[in-house]
Each structure stands twice: as C-alpha cells, then as structure tokens.
Amino acid sequence: MKKYFIYTFILSFTVAIYPQGDFSSLEQKIKLENVISSTLNSTYLNKMQVGTVSPTVLNLQNTVALFNLSKSSIFKGSGKTYRVNFRKSNGKISAIYDGQGKILESYGRFTNVIFPIPVRNTIFNQYPGWYVLGSVYNVFYTQGNDVRKVYKIQIGNGVRKKNLKINQEGNLL
C-alpha cells in the first residue's frame, strides 16, 4: 500500500510538470492558397452561419466564403460565372461565383451533423425515448433570398423507425 501511494505521488507530480514545458517546437505553419481575407462574401457567411453549430459545416462555409477565385486555375475572366465544389469527409458545398468572386448561390449537404437547440428540442420533446439513427443537413443559399436549411433525420425506438424533416427553427415539415 505504501508503494501505491509513492507511485501515485510521483505520477501526479510528473503529470503536473509536463504541461508546463516548452511547446514552441510543436508549432506548425500553414500556407493557405487561394484564400483571401476580405468582406466580399460576408453576407453569405452572415446568412449561412446563423443557428449553425456543427464545426464541420462552419469550417467548410468559411473556406467557401474566403476562396479567391481570381487566383484559381479555373478563372478565365470576370465576365463569367464559375461553379466550384468543396468537399470534406462528411459534407460538400457546391458554390456558384460571379466573375468578381462573389457567391451567387450555393448548395450544401452534410451527414451526421450537430443539431441546433430548436431541432434537438423538437426531436426529444415530440418523440421521448427515441434516438437519432442518422441525419442529413441540406442548406440552400441564393443571393438576395432567405437561406433554406432542412434537417432530414431518421429516429428509432427499438425496431420502429421514423423519418423526419425539420427546419432550422425546429418546425416539422
């Protein structure tokens, strides 16, 4: 028993000292290509990210908004529109840019995302004892119009399954 206390003391002392070390050698520099820091697509970001809580969705939307079309290999001049597809492991966004790099419209599809609170409340208040089996999140953006966000969710309760469509406010569709 005495050895156990000594080992525990030494282990806790070691763990307490380790995080205070110098981690400057762990820094990594990331070079971002075709990304600009501007407010060109701030309207897109403001509309798309309201009520969105999933980090995967937020990261991909930021990438879409900050994409620098003029430095891309597909850019041929400012008089055309360009479709650019962005993909992550559980989602994708297809965006249409004008010749200046402004997003005209986009469509995003993501699987198994984190739900906003109104969506969670709707599921668990109207279907107590049920659990989520899977989900698909679709988001549609058109410049000058409202953003449409729809969660397609499959829930289960034992052998029973049910498919739901819920908007971002938590209303069943």
N, C-alpha and C positions, 0 to 999 in steps of 0.2 A: 504494500500500500504506500509505503514511503517513497519507493521508486516511481510509482504512478504520479504522485504529487510533484516530484522533481522533474519528470519528463513533461508534465503539463506546464509547469512554470517555465521551463526552457523553451518549449514550443510557443507559448504565448508571448514570451519576450522576443523571440525570433520574428514572429508574425507582426508584432508591433513595430519593430525596427525596419522591416523590409519595405513598407510603403513610403518611408521617408528617404529612400535612396534617390539617386540622380537618374532621371529617365530621359535626359536630353538626347541620348543616343537612339531612343526609340522614335524620335520624330521622323515623319515621312513627308516629303514634299510631293504635292500632287499637281500635275500640269493639266489644266483644263483647256482643251482645244474646242474651237467653235462655240465658245460660251462668252457672252458679253454681260456686263453689269450695267443695265440701263432700266429705264422705266417704260420701255417700248410696249411691253406686254403686261404691265401692271394691272390693267383692267381684267385681263384673263386670269391672273393669279388671284385678284381680289374676289372675283365671282366664283372661281373653281374651288378655292380652299375654305370657303365659309362652311362650317359644320363638318369638315373632313378631319378625321382623327388618325387615319392609318398612315404611318410613316412611309410606307412603300408608295402610296398614292401621292403624298405630298412631295417626296423626292423626285418622282418622275414628272410631276407637274412643274416643279421648279426647273428641271432640265429642259422641258419643252419651252417654257417661257424665256429661258436665258439662251436658247440656241441661236447662234449667229449665222443666219442664212447666207449672208454675203461672203463669208469665208468658207462656205461649204463647197464641195466639189460638184454639187448638183446645180449651183447657182449659175444662170446663163444671162441674166439681165433683170432689170427691175420692172419690166412690163408684163411679167407672167405670174402665175400662182404656182406654188410648189407644195406637194404632199410629202411629208416626212414622217416616217414611222419610228417610234421609240418603243423598246421592249425591256422589261425586267423579268425576273423569274416568275412572278405571279401576276403580271399585268402588262398592258400595252396601251399606247396612245398614238392615234393617227391624227396629225395636225396639218391643216392647210394654211400656208403662209402667203401673204402678198409679196410683191417684189421688194418692199422695204423691210420685210422680216416681221410684220405684224400678223398675229394669229387671227385668221378669219373664222375658222371653225375647227373643232376637234371632237374626237370620239375616243373615250377611254373604256377599257374593260379590264377588271381586276377580279381575281378569285380569292376567297377566304380572307377578307379584309376585316379590320376592326370596325365595328359599327358605332355610329354616333349615339349618344344617350337616348334621343327620341325613338330611334329604331329599336334599340335594346329594350326600352320600356314597353313598346308595343308588343314585342315578342313575348316577354316574360309576364306581362300583365294579362294579355289575352289568351296565352297558352301556358299556364303554370304547369310545371312538371315536364314540359317538353324541352328538348335540347337542339342545338343547331348542328346539322349534319354537314352543311356546305353552303357556300354563298357565291354569288356573282354580283359585282358592283359595276353598273354602267353609268357613264356620265357623258352628257352631250352639251357642247358649247357652240353657240353661233354668235358672232359679234353683233351686239345690239339687242340680243334677246336674252331671256332668262335661261339659266343653266338648268338642265333636267338631270336629276340624279335618281336612279332607281336601284334598289337592292332586291335581288331575286334570291330568296333564302329557302332552303329545304330544312324543315324541322322534323324531329322524330320523337316518338313516345313508345318505346318497345318496338313492336312490329309495325306500328302505324307511322306513316309519313305524310307530310303535307308540304305543298309548295306555296310560298307567299311572295307577293310583290309589295314592297314598302318604299315610299318616297323618303326624302331626307328629313321631312317633318315628322315622320312616324305614322303617316296615314297609309292604311292598306289600300292598294289599288285593285 
